[in-house]
Amino acid sequence: MTLAPERIMDVIHQRRSVRAYEERQPSASLVRELLEVAVHAPTAMHREPWGFAVVQDRAVLRRYSDRAKQMLRAPAEAVGWGSSRQLHGEHPAMLDDPAFNIFYDAGTLIAICVRETGPFAEADCWLAAQTLMLAATAKGLGSCCIGFAVQVLNTPEVKRELGVPAEGAVVAPVIVGYARGAVPAVPRKPPHLLSWTKS
């Protein structure tokens, strides 16, 4: 099947980072459909190093959020993978707000993980994340990649809860759900072209 090129471009331009969600959850079948699309992302040497952990429990996500805020405010609690050291000492004020949820009260988190390290494995996971977010847009869902979550999701206890192998890691935490209202487009700068070599 060939998709009209203008439709593909529309989906790319319509994708938004959504930070306000309705209460209703995407169905299990819809989430599974997003995962089936995500694995069609490019992958170096066809290694397909990714794995997916899905959380559809708001209480669990709130617990992860509270722990993440605590860790991001405390330099001593930085962990290896995803450690946001640049935030320590100058963290955004929102991290001090008890009501702030790093998952923006979305009810579904899809954590895209590497099962084991390897050449370009992390890049493959980010490609899968982008593919998943575009698929979510095409299905009428909002999405947002949550950098604040990387650190807490890679603590040993949370990795065990998510089924992430000890030698693996959460690379791209993506929330998905039904957007609560329209999200306006954010202007983008033109491409910063460094060079263009022609014969």
C-alpha positions in Angstrom: 0.0 0.0 0.0 1.3 3.5 -0.9 0.4 6.3 1.4 -0.1 9.7 -0.3 3.1 11.7 0.3 1.1 14.7 1.5 -0.5 12.6 4.2 2.9 11.5 5.5 4.0 15.2 5.6 0.8 16.2 7.3 1.4 13.7 10.1 4.9 14.9 10.6 3.8 18.5 10.8 0.8 17.8 13.0 2.8 16.0 15.7 2.9 17.9 19.0 4.5 17.5 22.4 1.2 17.2 24.4 1.3 18.0 28.1 -2.4 17.9 29.1 -4.5 14.7 28.7 -8.0 13.4 29.1 -8.8 10.8 31.7 -9.6 8.1 29.2 -6.9 5.6 28.3 -5.8 4.3 24.9 -7.0 0.7 24.6 -4.6 -2.2 24.9 -5.2 -3.0 21.2 -4.4 0.6 20.2 -1.2 0.5 22.3 -0.2 -2.8 20.7 -0.8 -1.3 17.3 1.6 1.5 18.1 4.2 -1.0 19.2 3.8 -3.0 16.0 4.4 0.2 14.0 7.4 1.3 16.2 9.4 -1.9 15.3 9.3 -0.8 11.7 11.8 2.0 12.5 15.2 1.8 10.9 17.7 -0.4 12.8 21.4 -0.7 12.3 22.4 -4.1 11.0 18.9 -5.3 11.6 19.7 -5.9 15.3 16.3 -4.6 16.5 17.7 -4.0 20.0 14.6 -2.5 21.5 12.2 -3.7 24.1 9.0 -2.0 25.4 7.6 -1.6 28.9 4.1 -0.3 29.1 2.6 1.3 32.3 -1.1 2.1 32.4 -1.4 2.7 36.1 -1.6 6.4 37.2 -0.7 5.6 40.8 2.5 3.9 39.6 3.3 6.8 37.3 2.8 9.3 40.2 5.1 7.3 42.4 7.8 7.4 39.6 7.2 11.1 39.1 7.6 11.9 42.8 10.8 9.8 43.0 12.1 11.4 39.8 11.7 14.9 41.1 13.5 14.0 44.3 16.4 12.5 42.4 16.6 15.5 40.0 16.9 17.9 42.9 19.6 15.9 44.7 23.0 15.6 42.9 24.0 12.7 45.2 21.2 10.6 43.8 22.4 10.7 40.2 22.5 7.3 38.5 24.6 6.4 35.5 22.3 6.1 32.5 20.3 9.2 31.9 21.8 11.1 34.8 20.7 14.8 34.4 23.7 16.3 36.1 23.3 19.6 34.2 20.0 20.1 36.1 21.5 19.9 39.5 21.7 23.2 41.3 19.6 24.9 38.5 16.6 22.6 38.2 13.4 24.1 36.9 11.1 25.5 39.6 8.4 23.0 38.6 10.4 20.2 40.3 9.6 21.9 43.6 5.9 21.9 43.0 4.3 18.9 44.8 1.4 18.9 42.3 3.6 18.7 39.2 3.6 15.3 37.6 6.5 14.8 35.1 4.1 12.6 33.1 1.6 15.4 32.9 -1.1 13.1 34.3 -1.1 10.9 31.2 -2.3 7.4 32.0 0.0 5.6 29.6 3.8 5.4 29.5 5.6 3.5 26.8 9.3 3.1 27.9 11.5 2.2 24.9 14.5 0.3 26.1 17.7 -1.3 24.9 17.8 -4.9 25.9 21.6 -4.9 25.7 24.2 -2.4 24.6 25.6 -2.5 21.1 26.6 -0.3 18.2 23.9 2.3 17.5 21.4 0.5 19.9 20.4 3.8 21.6 19.9 5.5 18.2 17.7 2.7 17.1 15.5 3.2 20.2 15.2 6.9 19.5 14.2 6.1 15.9 11.5 3.7 17.3 10.3 6.4 19.6 9.9 8.9 16.7 8.1 6.3 14.7 5.8 5.5 17.6 5.0 9.2 18.2 4.1 9.7 14.5 1.9 6.6 14.6 0.2 8.0 17.7 -0.5 11.3 15.8 -1.9 9.4 12.9 -4.2 7.6 15.3 -5.5 10.8 16.9 -3.4 10.5 20.0 -1.0 13.0 21.7 2.5 12.1 22.9 5.5 13.5 24.6 9.0 12.2 25.3 9.8 12.7 29.0 13.5 13.3 29.6 12.8 13.9 33.3 11.9 10.2 33.6 15.1 8.6 32.3 16.9 8.7 35.5 14.3 7.2 37.8 13.3 4.5 35.2 16.9 3.3 35.2 17.2 2.7 38.9 17.7 -1.0 39.7 14.3 -1.3 41.5 12.3 0.3 38.7 14.1 -1.6 36.0 13.1 -4.8 37.8 9.5 -3.6 38.0 9.5 -2.8 34.2 11.2 -6.1 33.3 14.3 -4.3 31.9 17.3 -6.6 31.8 20.2 -5.6 34.1 22.4 -5.0 31.1 19.7 -3.0 29.4 18.4 0.5 29.9 15.3 2.7 29.4 16.3 5.1 26.6 13.1 6.9 25.5 10.1 7.3 27.9 7.1 8.3 25.8 3.6 9.2 27.2 0.6 8.8 25.0 -3.1 9.6 25.4 -5.9 11.8 24.2 -5.0 15.4 24.2 -7.1 17.7 26.4 -7.6 20.5 23.8 -5.7 21.5 20.7 -2.0 22.2 21.0 -0.8 25.1 18.8 2.2 24.6 16.5 5.5 25.9 17.8 7.6 27.8 15.2 10.8 26.1 14.2 14.0 27.7 12.9 15.0 26.9 9.3 17.5 24.0 8.9 21.0 25.1 10.0 22.8 24.0 6.9 26.5 23.5 7.6 27.5 22.4 4.1 26.2 21.0 0.8 28.9 19.4 -1.3 28.0 18.9 -4.9 30.0 17.7 -7.9 
